[in-house]
């Protein structure tokens, strides 16, 4: 198969030949068949809790539900995602990981469920840094519980968000990272020293940096330490609600474009109408202004963001170019999440995960999405 258009990162007109992997990437001789069409590596979302009315952590969510949500995710140009489960009871996490593993193995496009992200339960129990996670199920790190997760998930847990202030956390980080799991710092009131120790133990990422921190003094230390730490990648929720624009610009500048990653932190209301929903058993609501909050409260609880909009938002709110925003959602995300076959962009041998899109009034509109060379979305004409 072949596609042609303008490389959204380099700006060059190119032609790509592929089957399951890219075989040839060449300069395009002549005019693109569709004027104004951009080609980018497929987007990667390392933190998506639900989508299109489906809560991945819902007690009654089944494989078909996950498949329906995945079809909508693919329509936004995402070709690899990490379904994310928040803090819950031990039994609930095991049950929900089993459903995700069945979905990954059985759905037609299940390979797009690249791996799983467990956000918690080893996070701060304090109001503020805990965010919307249920306090009653916050608990200390337990390597045996981690092993039960992997058994239930067919070994597909690849990211864990944890707070560095827990006793024994450094040993826990050392053990799980031996399995190739990414440990990300988040929902924490840790000191700079505790963050430093977590990085030495093997933590390599910050979960939605700027959100899920402690009191002001501790938050400032928490953020500053992670911005300065060159061994940490950092993810950002660019939805216009989670982060002030000035902070976002300064944080990306301090962290560096090469270590900045876009995530959606999407929950069930994404691509839905305002109203009541659930997040891992927690009651939330989508407001008319696009915020997702705890029901009847002001505290944010995930987002209704989609990755194509996150990329567009990054160009207007973070002051980066379209190509830079796409790198944050593709190559940077692949490196941070250890996604094989997606580290080099448009290079022969890489997975044929592609997205074709146009920009209309500055906003990305996805035309086609390919996963491992198979077209999984075609926009209706």
C-alpha positions in Angstrom: 0.0 0.0 0.0 1.0 3.6 -0.4 0.0 7.0 0.9 1.3 10.5 -0.1 1.1 13.9 1.4 3.1 16.4 3.4 5.1 15.1 6.3 3.5 16.9 9.3 6.8 17.0 11.1 9.4 17.9 8.4 7.1 19.8 6.0 8.3 17.8 3.0 6.1 16.1 0.5 6.6 12.4 0.8 5.4 9.0 -0.4 5.2 6.1 2.0 5.0 2.4 0.9 4.1 -0.1 3.6 2.5 -3.4 4.5 2.6 -4.1 8.3 5.7 -2.0 8.5 7.1 0.9 6.5 9.0 -0.4 3.5 10.0 2.8 1.6 9.8 6.5 2.5 10.7 8.7 -0.4 10.4 12.4 -1.5 7.2 12.8 -3.5 7.8 13.5 -7.2 4.9 15.6 -8.4 1.8 17.0 -6.7 0.0 15.2 -3.9 -3.2 13.5 -4.9 -5.1 15.4 -2.2 -4.0 18.9 -1.7 -3.5 19.9 1.9 -3.2 16.4 3.2 -0.7 15.8 6.0 0.8 12.5 7.0 2.0 11.8 10.6 3.0 8.8 12.6 -0.1 7.5 14.4 -0.7 9.3 17.7 0.1 7.5 21.0 -1.9 8.2 24.2 -0.3 6.9 27.4 -3.2 7.8 29.7 -6.8 7.2 28.6 -9.3 6.1 31.3 -12.3 5.8 29.1 -13.9 7.2 26.0 -17.2 7.7 24.2 -19.3 6.8 27.2 -17.2 3.8 28.2 -15.3 3.7 31.5 -12.4 1.3 31.3 -12.5 0.9 35.0 -16.2 0.4 35.2 -17.5 -2.7 37.1 -19.8 -3.7 34.2 -17.6 -2.7 31.3 -17.2 -5.6 28.9 -15.1 -6.4 25.8 -17.7 -5.1 23.4 -17.8 -1.8 25.3 -14.1 -1.4 25.0 -14.2 -2.2 21.3 -16.8 0.5 20.8 -14.7 3.0 22.7 -11.6 2.0 20.7 -13.3 2.6 17.4 -13.9 6.2 18.5 -10.3 6.6 19.7 -9.0 5.4 16.4 -11.1 8.1 14.7 -9.0 10.8 16.5 -5.7 9.5 14.9 -4.6 7.5 18.0 -3.1 4.2 16.9 -1.6 3.0 20.2 -3.1 3.7 23.6 -2.6 2.7 27.2 -6.0 2.0 28.8 -5.7 3.4 32.3 -7.2 2.2 35.6 -7.3 4.4 38.7 -7.1 3.5 42.3 -9.6 0.7 43.3 -9.9 -2.3 45.5 -7.5 -5.2 44.8 -10.3 -7.4 43.5 -11.6 -4.6 41.2 -8.2 -4.0 39.6 -7.7 -7.7 38.9 -11.2 -8.0 37.4 -10.8 -5.0 35.2 -7.3 -5.9 34.0 -8.6 -9.3 32.9 -11.3 -7.6 30.8 -8.8 -5.3 29.2 -6.5 -8.3 28.5 -9.4 -10.2 26.8 -10.2 -7.1 24.8 -6.6 -6.7 23.6 -6.5 -10.4 22.6 -9.9 -10.7 20.9 -10.9 -7.3 19.3 -10.2 -6.8 15.6 -8.0 -3.8 16.4 -7.0 -5.0 19.8 -3.3 -4.4 19.1 -4.0 -0.7 19.4 -4.5 -1.3 23.1 -0.7 -1.3 23.3 -0.4 -1.9 27.1 -2.0 -0.9 30.4 -1.4 1.9 32.8 -2.3 1.5 36.5 -2.6 5.0 38.0 -2.4 4.2 41.7 -3.3 2.8 44.1 0.2 3.6 45.6 -0.5 7.4 45.6 -0.9 10.0 48.3 -4.0 9.6 50.5 -4.1 13.4 51.2 -6.8 15.6 49.8 -5.4 17.6 46.9 -2.6 15.4 45.6 -4.9 12.4 45.6 -7.2 14.1 43.1 -10.4 12.2 42.3 -9.0 8.8 43.4 -11.1 7.1 46.1 -9.2 7.5 49.4 -10.4 4.2 50.9 -8.4 2.2 48.3 -5.1 4.1 48.5 -2.5 1.7 49.8 1.3 1.1 50.0 3.3 -0.5 47.2 3.2 -4.3 47.3 5.2 -6.4 44.8 3.0 -9.4 45.2 0.0 -7.3 44.2 1.9 -6.1 41.2 2.6 -9.7 40.2 -1.2 -10.5 40.5 -1.8 -7.5 38.2 0.6 -8.9 35.6 -1.0 -12.4 35.8 -4.4 -10.9 35.2 -3.2 -8.6 32.4 -1.2 -11.3 30.5 1.9 -9.3 31.4 0.6 -6.1 29.7 0.9 -3.7 32.6 3.6 -1.4 31.3 3.1 1.8 33.3 2.4 2.5 37.0 1.9 5.9 38.5 3.0 6.0 42.1 3.9 8.5 44.8 7.6 8.5 46.0 6.8 9.2 49.6 5.8 5.6 50.5 8.1 3.6 52.6 9.7 0.9 50.5 8.9 2.6 47.2 12.5 2.6 45.9 12.7 -1.2 46.2 9.3 -1.5 44.5 10.5 0.7 41.6 13.7 -1.3 41.2 11.8 -4.5 41.0 9.0 -3.6 38.6 11.4 -1.7 36.2 13.3 -4.9 35.8 10.2 -6.2 33.9 10.3 -3.2 31.6 7.5 -1.3 33.5 7.7 2.5 33.4 7.2 4.0 36.8 5.8 7.5 36.6 5.7 9.9 39.5 2.2 11.4 40.2 -0.6 12.2 42.7 2.0 12.9 45.3 3.1 15.4 48.0 6.7 14.1 47.9 9.7 16.2 48.8 12.5 16.9 46.3 14.7 14.3 48.1 12.0 11.6 47.7 11.6 12.4 44.1 15.4 12.2 43.6 15.5 8.8 45.3 12.7 7.5 43.1 14.5 8.6 40.0 17.7 6.9 41.2 15.6 3.7 41.7 14.4 3.9 38.1 11.4 6.2 37.8 11.5 7.8 34.3 8.3 9.8 33.9 6.0 12.4 35.6 2.3 11.8 35.3 0.3 15.0 34.1 2.9 17.3 35.5 1.4 20.4 37.2 -1.6 18.4 38.4 -2.0 16.0 41.4 0.5 17.8 43.7 0.3 18.9 47.3 0.2 22.2 49.2 1.7 25.2 47.5 5.2 25.0 49.1 5.4 21.3 48.5 3.9 21.6 45.0 6.5 24.2 44.0 9.3 21.8 45.2 7.6 18.9 43.5 7.3 20.6 40.2 10.7 22.3 40.2 12.5 19.0 41.0 10.8 17.2 38.2 11.3 20.0 35.7 15.0 20.0 36.5 15.4 16.2 36.4 16.7 15.3 32.9 16.0 11.6 33.5 12.2 12.2 33.7 9.9 12.6 30.8 6.8 14.6 31.6 3.2 14.3 30.3 0.9 17.3 30.0 -2.9 17.5 29.7 -3.4 20.4 27.2 -7.2 20.9 27.5 -7.3 24.5 28.6 -8.6 23.5 32.0 -5.8 21.5 33.8 -2.9 23.9 33.3 -2.6 27.7 33.0 -1.2 28.7 29.6 1.8 30.5 31.1 2.7 27.6 33.3 2.4 25.2 30.3 4.7 27.3 28.1 7.3 27.6 30.9 7.1 24.0 31.9 7.6 22.7 28.4 10.5 25.1 27.9 12.1 24.0 31.2 11.5 20.3 30.6 12.5 20.5 27.0 10.5 19.5 23.9 12.3 16.2 23.7 11.1 15.1 27.1 7.5 16.5 26.9 4.6 14.2 26.1 1.0 14.9 25.3 -1.7 12.8 27.0 -5.4 13.2 27.1 -6.3 11.7 30.6 -9.6 11.1 28.9 -12.5 9.6 30.8 -15.9 8.3 29.7 -17.4 11.7 28.8 -14.8 12.2 26.0 -16.7 12.7 22.7 -20.0 12.7 24.6 -22.6 15.3 25.6 -22.5 17.1 29.0 -24.0 15.1 31.8 -23.3 12.5 34.6 -20.7 9.7 34.1 -18.5 7.5 36.2 -14.7 7.1 36.5 -13.6 3.9 38.1 -16.8 3.9 40.2 -16.4 7.6 41.1 -19.3 9.9 40.1 -18.2 12.6 37.7 -19.9 15.0 35.3 -19.0 16.7 32.0 -19.8 20.4 32.3 -21.0 22.6 29.5 -17.5 24.3 29.4 -15.8 21.0 28.7 -14.5 20.4 32.2 -14.9 16.9 33.9 -15.3 17.3 37.6 -16.4 15.3 40.6 -20.2 15.4 40.5 -21.5 18.4 42.3 -17.9 19.7 43.0 -15.2 21.8 41.3 -12.3 19.3 41.5 -11.2 18.1 38.1 -11.5 14.4 37.5 -9.8 13.5 34.2 -10.7 15.2 31.0 -12.9 15.1 27.9 -9.9 15.7 25.7 -9.1 13.8 22.5 -5.6 13.6 21.1 -6.2 15.4 17.8 -7.5 18.3 19.8 -4.6 18.1 22.3 -2.2 18.5 19.4 -4.1 21.5 18.1 -4.3 23.0 21.6 -0.5 22.6 22.1 0.1 24.9 19.1 -2.1 27.6 20.5 -1.6 27.3 24.2 2.0 26.0 24.5 3.5 28.0 21.6 4.9 25.0 19.8 4.7 24.3 16.1 2.4 21.6 14.6 5.4 19.4 13.9 6.7 19.8 17.5 3.3 19.0 18.9 3.1 15.8 16.8 6.5 14.7 18.0 5.2 15.1 21.6 2.3 12.8 20.7 4.3 10.3 18.7 8.0 9.7 19.1 8.3 11.2 22.6 5.3 9.2 23.8 6.8 6.0 22.2 10.0 6.5 24.0 8.4 7.4 27.3 6.1 4.4 27.1 8.6 2.0 25.6 6.4 1.4 22.6 8.5 -0.8 20.2 8.6 -0.1 16.5 7.5 3.5 17.0 10.7 5.3 18.1 12.1 6.5 14.8 9.2 8.1 13.0 9.0 7.6 9.2 11.8 5.0 8.9 11.6 1.7 7.0 11.0 -1.1 9.4 8.9 0.9 11.8 5.3 -0.1 12.4 3.0 1.2 9.7 0.9 3.3 12.2 -0.1 6.3 10.2 -2.6 9.1 10.3 -3.7 11.3 7.4 -5.3 14.6 8.3 -6.1 18.1 7.1 -6.2 21.3 9.1 -9.4 23.3 9.0 -9.3 26.7 10.6 -6.2 25.6 12.5 -7.7 22.4 13.8 -6.8 18.8 12.9 -9.4 16.8 11.1 -8.5 13.2 10.7 -9.1 11.6 7.3 -7.6 8.1 7.7 -6.0 6.0 10.4 -3.8 2.9 9.9 -2.6 0.4 12.5 0.2 -1.9 11.4 -0.7 -1.2 7.8 -4.5 -1.9 8.2 -6.8 1.0 7.7 -9.0 1.2 10.8 -10.7 4.6 10.1 -11.8 6.4 7.0 -13.7 9.7 7.4 -17.0 9.7 5.5 -16.9 12.1 2.5 
